[in-house]
Amino acid sequence: MDPERDIARAKQLAKELRIEDLNLVVFRAGARQKHLSDLELADYDYAATQFGGEPRVTAFKGEDAFTSALISVTQQAAPLVWFTSGHGEKSPEAADPLGLSNLTTVLEQQGISSETVTLAERSEIPADVKLIVIAGPARRFLDHELDLVQAYLDRGGRCLALIDPLEDTGLEGLLDRWGVALGNDIVVDPSRQLPFVSAANLLVTDYTEHPIVEKMGTLVTLYPLARSARPSQPAPAGLTVTPLASTSPEGWGETQTSVSTFQFDEGQDLTGPVSIAVAAERAPAAGAAGGEAPPPSRLVVVGDSDFVANSQLSNVGNRDLVLGVTYWLIEQEQLIGIGPKPIESIHLNLTGPQLSGIFWFSFLAMPGVVGALGAGMWWVRRT
């Protein structure tokens, strides 16, 4: 509608949609609505504003933002994610470099709500909890808490375990029953070492064909300190366990975790390529006659939690990976791979003589040629 011609209808819609600012896209389905501002549709570089220039758009986020808005106004209820606490885990509310506030903001933008809970205070994990996230525990879980997680997974639950190296969490037995073996090591890959930093700052570019990472393409993921996480041998019956990301063949799992200079020791260290992330899935058992089968149980284990912290989440492909993991765990695989699209800006740099040549060609040579052709046509017609 044209707000200049139909002022009354424009005011009515502004109140109905609670529009207070310009440059908004409003999504509405029934009584639910979501507003997107221009700042949510693009990333901007404000460096030029210091000198009186205009902000420059560096990436378009509209596809991601529109998809999130459509989901939030059409789904019956926002998927609920529980972040565990009480064992030194990273806090979803903390805005410091090691906090997870940026991650919870990203989840909210995807229509996913989150809560922080202490499992020791709970008698069960409700069915409406779509995902349990264990982000960097530094203390052991109680047997009661392990039983809760096991029972939740047995009835079709989903869990994301981010387990840092050099930590005794008590989760090793539970993960082993789900086909995931955690190594007591530090994964290094000197062939892909970043300049001026330790080889323990792991750069990963090798992914499998699993739905979580099949669209990662040429994206790299960065892990400040990681341990190996690989399928158990042999895999438990009924489970499909798949590595997600691994080092190059030149990487290894260093068992001498106290050294600063890493050296591969045959027979002691884990030979490369070394997996640092694993996905496990157990198909649901057949339901009762005429009844629906329970959902499949799903588990993802990553040998590092720092890669999703505030200081690392925006690095290269880290955000894409954690979103891909989340979408797969809550069965929204169709959203995997949607991320900000960088805007390419091509600049043509010309030298002074080139600019002069273009000027004289445009303002003298071309008009002169046209004038000569016109004069020639006049002479031909005259004669």
N, C-alpha and C positions, 0 to 999 in steps of 0.2 A: 504494500500500500504506500501511497505518497503522503508523508506526514505534512507536507505543505498544503495539500488540497483538502485533506480530511483531518483537521487538527483534533477534533473531538475523539475520533477513533484512535488516533495516535496516543493521546493522553490516557485513554481507557486501557490500551494495550500496555503502555508503560507501567501503569499501576498493577495490572493483572500479572505481568511478567516480572515485576519488581526491577525494572530497568532504571538505573540511576546514572549510569555512565554511557558515553558513546563508544563506538567500536566494539560491540559485543555480538557474539553468536549465541543464540538461545536455543537449547534443545528442550522439547517438552513432550511428554507422553502421559496423558491423564493428568494426575495431580503432581507428578514429579517433573522437575526441570533442573537444568544445569546451565550455567553461564560460562562462556569462554571469552576471555579478553584477548586483545592482540598480543599481549606479552606471553600468553600461554600457547600461542600458535607459532611463535618463532623465537629463535635465540638472536640476541642483538649484541653488536660490538659498539660500545659507547666511547671508544678512545677518541674518535674525531670530535665529540662534543666539547672536549676541553679547549678546542681551538675554534669553536663556533660552527662546527660541521654537524651533519645529521647522523644519527645512529645507522649502522650498517647491518642488514640482516645476514647472519652467517649460516643459519640452518632453519628449515621449515619443519615444524612439529605438528602441523595440522592433522595429518593422517592418524598419528598416535592420539592426539587430543580429541578428535572427532570420534574415533572408535571408543575411547574411554567414556565420552559423554553418552554415546548411544547405549553402551552397556549399562551405565549408571541409571538411565531413565527407563530402561525396558526390563531389566532383570527384577525378579520378585523381591530379592533381598541381596544386599552386598555380601559376598563371601567373607567369612570371618577367619582371621589368622591369629593364632596365639603365639606370642613370643615368650619363651620360658625365662624365668629369672630365679635368683637364689643361688646361683653357682658361679657368679662372676661373669655372666654373659654380657655382651654389649647391649646398651640400653636403646630401645626404639625411640625414646623421647630425647636422648642426649644430642645436643647440637655441636659437641666438641669433635675434633678430628676422628676419634675412635667411636663416636656414637653412630646411631642408625636413623637419625631423624630424616635425612635425605631419602633413605630407603622407604620409610613409612609414608613420606610425601608422595613418592613415585607410586606406591601401592594405592594410596587414596586417589590419585589421578586415574588409576585404572579401575576405580569402583570397588576396591578391596579395603575393608575395614580391619583394624588390628587392635589387639589388647595385649597387655603384659600381665602374665599370670605366674604364680608360684605353684607348681604341680604338687608340692608337699601338702598344700592346704586343700587339695581337691580330692574327692572320692571317686570321680570319674571324669572323662573328657566327653562333653556333650556331642551329640551327633551333628549339631549345626556348625561345629568347628571344622572348617574345610582343610586347615593346614596347621601343623605345629612346626615352629621354627626354633631351632636350638642354635644360637649364634655365639660361638666362641666361649663355651664354658671353661672355667678354670678350676672347678672343684668337682668332686664326685657326686653323681646322682644317687639318691637314696633308692633302696630296693623297691619301696612303694611307688616312687616316681617311674622307675623302669617298668614296673608291672602295668602302670597306667598307659604308658606309651605303647607297650607290647599289645595290650588289649585293644587299644585304639587302632593300631595297625591291623590287627587280626580281623577286625570287622569292617575293613575297607578304608582306613584312615590314611592320611598323607603326612609325611614328615620331611623337613629339610634340616639336615645336620651339618653345621659348619664347624669343624673340629680342627683347632690349631695344633701345630706340632708341640712336642715337649709338655703336653698336658695329659694328666690322668683323670679322665672324666667318668669312668665306670660304664661308658656306653659301648665299649668294645665288644662285650659278649652279645648285647642286643643286636648290634650291627652285623656281627658274624652270623647270627641266626638268619639275617636277611641277606646273606650272601656278599657282604662288604667287609674287606679286610683293611684295617688301618695300620700303616707302617709306623714303627718307632724310629723315624728318620726325618731328614730334611731333604727335600727334592731340589737338585741343582741342575743347571743346563748351561755350561760355559759356552756352548756354541751359539747361544742366543742371549748372552749376557749383555745387560745394558751398560753403557759407558760409565765409568767412575763409581760403580756400585758393586756390591757383592753378588756372586753368582746365585745366591739364595733368593734374590729378587727375581722371581720366575716369570718369564715371558712365554706365553703358550700360543701357538698358532695351529696346532694339530687337533682336529675334532673328528668325531665319528659320524655315522649316518643317523644317529638317534634324532627324533623329532625336536628335542631341546636345542640341539646345536647344528642341525642340518642347514640352517639359513644364516649361520654365522659368517660364512664365506671367508673373506680375507681379514676379518676382524681379529685382533689379538686381545688376549686377556692378561692382566698383570696381577700377580700374587706376591705381596711383600715377603711372605715366609709360608711355605706350604709343606705338608707331609703327604706321603703317598696314600691313595685310597683306590683300591683295585678289587675286582671280583675275587671272592674266595674260591679256592680250589680244593675239592670239587664244589660246584654250586649246589645249594640246597634244592631239593626236589620242588618243582612247581614254581620256581622263581626264574625270571628273566633278568639277568644282571649285565649291564652294558657300560663300559668305560665311556666317558664323555669328552675328556680333554687330557692330553698327555704331552710329555716332553718330546724332543727329538731323540733319535737313537743314541745321540751322544750324551744325553742326560742320565742321571742316576739318582738313587735314593741313598743319601749319605747317612750311615749309621753312627759315625763319630760326630755327634751333634755339638760337641764342645769346641771344635776346632774352627778357626777363622779362614784357613786355607784348605780348600776341599780337594781331595784326591781319591780317585776310584780305587777301591780295594777288592780285587777278585775274591769271590767266595763270601764276602761280608756285606758289601753294598748291593742294593737292588739294581739290576742292569736295566738300561733304557730300551725302548721308550717306557717311561714311568707314568702311570695314570694318577691323576690327582682329583678326579671327580668321577662318580659312579652313580648310575640310576638303576634302581631295582623295582620290579613290578611283579605282583602275583595276581594271576587271573582269579576272578571270583569263583567260588564253588557254585555248583548248580543250585538254583533256588527250588523252593517247594513247588509242587504242581500248581500251575496257574499263578504263582507268585513271581515277583521280580527278583533277579539275582542281585546280590550286593555289589557295590562298585569295586573295581580292582584296587588293591592296596599298592601304594606307590611310595618310594623312598629315594631321596637324593642325598648323597654325602659328598662334601667338598672338603679337602684337607687344608682349608684356610678360611678364616672369617674376615680378615682385614680387607679383602677385595671388595666387600660391600659396605665398608665403613665410609663415613662422610668424606674423608680425604682421598678415597680411592674409587668411589662409585662412578664418578664421571670419566674415569680414565678409559680410553679406547673402548673395548667391548664389554667391560664389566657389567654395565647396566643392562645391556642386551642379554647377557648370560643369565643374570639373576631373574630377569623378567621371563625369559624362556623357561627357566626352571619352575617358576611360580605358575605360569600358565599351564605347563604340562601337569603339575601336581594337582591343580584344581580343575583339570579337564577343560581348559579353554585354549587348546592347541592352535585354533585358527588365528589367534592373535600373535603367535610367535613370529618374530622377525620384523615387526613394525617398529621403526625407530626414527629419530630425527634424520631428515634428508639434508645433507650439506649443500649449500648453494655455491656453485662454482662461479667465480668472477674472473673473466678473462680480460686482461689489460693489454692494449697495444701500445708499446713504447716506441716512439719515433725520434730519430736524431734531428738536429737542426736543419741540415741539408735536405733530409727527407721531407720535413714539414714545408720547407721553402719550395721543393719540387712539387708537392701536392698543391700548394697555393697557386703557383704560376700555371700549373696544368689546368686547375679548375677555373681560375679567373681570367686566364689569358689564352692558353692554347685551345681549350674546348670552345669558348666563344669565338675565337678567331677562325677555327675550322668551320663552325656553323655559318659565320658571316661569309667566308669564302664560298661555301656551297650555295648560299643564297645569292651571292653576286654572280656565280657561274650560271645558276638557273635563270637569273634575270637576263644575262647576256645571251643565253641560248634562245630564250623566248623572243628577245628583241630582234635577233638576227633570223 
